[in-house]
Amino acid sequence: MRAHLAVFKKKDGSLRTMRFVSLDNLPEDFFTSQTKNPDKKLKLAEGSSLVWDLDKQNFRVFNKNTIIGEIEAFNVESFENSKTTKTN
């Protein structure tokens, strides 16, 4: 499964590195199985998207406007194991 690694600036000014999978790369039934109300529409700020955080094992909002550097892509074998294989 294709995943990403990015460093971004949090609201408090500190930096955070997040390994995440975007919703369009998740298995089709994953979102509905992990949410209580999958039909609820989220109102996200421009540049923000909902992603699955591989380390926190939960959904997070990722703000593309606060990225530091480049977003790196890699492959992950499974959600449980989260072993990574870097790709170009």
TIDRENKE-859835 format. One record per atom (N, C-alpha, C): residue in one letter; z negated, y negated, x negated. Coordinates in pm, whole numbers, padded with zeros to 5 digits, always signed. Layout:
BEGIN
AZYX...
//
This chain:
BEGIN
M+00000+00117-00085M+00000+00000+00000M+00000-00123-00090R+00077-00222-00053R+00087-00346-00131R-00034-00436-00103A-00094-00484-00209A-00211-00573-00199A-00190-00688-00296H-00284-00783-00292H-00273-00903-00376H-00408-00938-00438L-00401-01009-00549L-00518-01059-00619L-00498-01208-00638A-00595-01287-00597A-00583-01432-00612A-00719-01493-00641V-00717-01602-00715V-00835-01683-00740V-00818-01810-00658F-00923-01847-00587F-00915-01968-00506F-01047-02043-00511K-01040-02169-00473K-01159-02253-00470K-01220-02247-00331K-01348-02211-00325K-01421-02205-00198K-01460-02346-00153K-01504-02358-00030K-01545-02489+00024K-01654-02555-00059D-01743-02473-00119D-01851-02530-00200D-01808-02569-00341G-01678-02547-00373G-01626-02584-00503G-01624-02472-00605S-01693-02362-00576S-01694-02250-00670S-01564-02170-00656L-01534-02093-00761L-01413-02012-00760L-01446-01869-00719R-01353-01806-00649R-01370-01667-00607R-01241-01592-00631T-01253-01471-00679T-01138-01382-00693T-01143-01284-00578M-01030-01272-00508M-01025-01181-00393M-00907-01086-00408R-00935-00958-00383R-00831-00856-00372R-00814-00830-00223F-00692-00847-00172F-00673-00840-00028F-00538-00781+00009V-00531-00738+00135V-00407-00689+00195V-00378-00779+00313S-00255-00831+00319S-00218-00915+00434S-00196-00826+00557L-00209-00885+00674L-00199-00807+00798L-00068-00733+00810D+00042-00792+00764D+00171-00725+00778D+00187-00605+00684N+00095-00587+00589N+00097-00470+00501N-00004-00363+00540L-00083-00390+00644L-00181-00292+00691L-00115-00189+00782P-00169-00068+00788P-00117+00029+00885P-00124-00030+01026E-00030+00009+01109E-00015-00051+01241E-00142-00049+01326D-00216+00059+01323D-00335+00070+01408D-00464+00024+01340F-00457-00019+01214F-00577-00056+01140F-00648-00176+01202F-00573-00281+01232F-00632-00403+01288F-00706-00373+01418T-00645-00301+01509T-00709-00273+01637T-00830-00182+01621S-00827-00095+01521S-00941-00005+01501S-01060-00076+01437Q-01037-00191+01373Q-01143-00263+01301Q-01196-00385+01374T-01139-00419+01489T-01182-00539+01561T-01229-00505+01701K-01323-00582+01750K-01376-00561+01885K-01281-00613+01991N-01213-00723+01961N-01123-00784+02058N-00989-00815+01989P-00904-00713+01966P-00781-00733+01889P-00680-00825+01956D-00692-00850+02086D-00598-00936+02157D-00635-01084+02149K-00754-01113+02099K-00798-01252+02087K-00714-01325+01982K-00663-01441+02018K-00581-01520+01927K-00670-01608+01839L-00648-01603+01709L-00723-01687+01616L-00649-01818+01595K-00724-01925+01585K-00667-02055+01553K-00704-02086+01409L-00606-02070+01320L-00630-02090+01178L-00566-02220+01132A-00627-02283+01035A-00572-02406+00978A-00440-02375+00908E-00356-02476+00896E-00229-02460+00828E-00251-02410+00685G-00177-02309+00645G-00191-02251+00512G-00290-02137+00506S-00360-02110+00615S-00459-02003+00618S-00405-01881+00690S-00449-01764+00647S-00409-01641+00713S-00524-01541+00710L-00523-01452+00805L-00623-01346+00812L-00579-01233+00722V-00670-01184+00637V-00640-01076+00544V-00755-00975+00544W-00731-00857+00492W-00835-00756+00474W-00882-00764+00329D-01009-00799+00308D-01069-00810+00175D-01108-00669+00129L-01045-00621+00022L-01069-00485-00026L-01210-00466-00080D-01270-00570-00138D-01404-00557-00194D-01512-00571-00089K-01495-00662+00005K-01594-00682+00112K-01575-00584+00227Q-01457-00517+00230Q-01424-00422+00336Q-01437-00486+00474N-01377-00605+00486N-01383-00678+00612N-01269-00782+00613F-01243-00835+00731F-01143-00939+00743F-01199-01072+00692R-01113-01149+00625R-01148-01281+00574R-01031-01374+00599V-01059-01503+00603V-00953-01603+00612V-00920-01645+00469F-00793-01637+00435F-00745-01675+00302F-00667-01805+00315N-00710-01908+00241N-00647-02040+00246N-00554-02054+00126K-00426-02047+00150K-00326-02057+00043K-00327-02194-00025N-00382-02293+00040N-00385-02429-00016N-00485-02445-00129T-00575-02348-00148T-00679-02361-00250T-00662-02262-00365I-00544-02202-00377I-00516-02104-00482I-00518-02173-00619I-00579-02104-00715I-00578-02146-00854I-00489-02046-00928G-00378-02091-00982G-00287-02001-01054G-00193-01928-00961E-00154-01809-01001E-00056-01728-00928E-00125-01617-00849I-00060-01574-00742I-00104-01455-00669I-00036-01336-00732E-00116-01235-00771E-00061-01114-00832E-00053-01004-00728A+00054-00926-00734A+00071-00813-00643A+00035-00683-00715F-00020-00589-00641F-00050-00457-00695F-00049-00358-00579N-00050-00230-00612N-00055-00126-00511N-00194-00066-00507V-00239-00032-00389V-00370+00030-00372V-00347+00165-00305E-00419+00267-00354E-00399+00402-00303E-00459+00420-00164S-00579+00365-00143S-00645+00378-00013S-00750+00269+00002F-00793+00246+00125F-00897+00146+00149F-01031+00191+00093E-01061+00318+00104E-01191+00370+00063E-01207+00363-00089N-01101+00400-00161N-01109+00410-00306N-01072+00278-00372S-00974+00208-00320S-00926+00080-00370S-00887+00082-00516K-00842+00198-00567K-00786+00200-00701K-00657+00121-00700T-00630+00052-00808T-00513-00034-00810T-00413+00007-00915T-00288-00020-00886T-00178-00004-00979T-00100-00133-00976K-00099-00206-01085K-00035-00338-01089K+00116-00322-01083T+00182-00411-01009T+00328-00413-01001T+00376-00553-01035N+00504-00566-01058N+00562-00698-01087N+00615-00762-00965
//
